[in-house]
Structures are given as structure tokens and as C-alpha cells.
């Protein structure tokens, strides 16, 4: 049985940290830092809340706006969405 949950998703890690009031430890995997949390029922509840709640919609919109921002910066124009 695993005792640690690892993710490279900074949004998920932030949500888990906020809901559980714990700061993750870090591990290097394939030259990338990943967030590591101890496994618990509360952890899985926080992950389910993140994936099914308003926060996941917020994250998707944030990612979309970031990509739009990069596009505008690189092309100097705005694309219709």
C-alpha cells in the first residue's frame, strides 16, 4: 500500500495544501520536482473535491487565459474564441 501521493500538478497540490492545511514535501522525478503528500482519507476527499467542484473549472479557465495571454504576446494579436 502506498503511503505517499505524488503529483506534478501545481493547482491540485495548492488545493490539497489549502484544504488539508499541510505543506507538501518535494521529490525529483525525471529532473522534475513533484509534490508529495501523505496518503489519507482526507487527501482523497480533497482530490475528489478538486476534480468535481468549482475549483477545477477555475483552473481550466486560468490555463486557457494563460494560453491566450502567451498567444497575444507572441503574435501581437488576439484570436477569436
VENRAKA-V303734 format. One record per run of one state. SS is the DSSP state (A for helix, B for strand, O for the rest). FROM is the first residue (numbers start at 1). TO is the last residue. Records with the same first field share a line. If there is no record, write none. Layout:
BEGIN
SS->FROM-TO, FROM-TO
END
This chain:
BEGIN
O->1-3, 8-9, 21-24, 30-31, 39-40, 53-53, 76-81
B->4-7, 25-29, 32-38
A->10-20, 41-52, 54-75
END
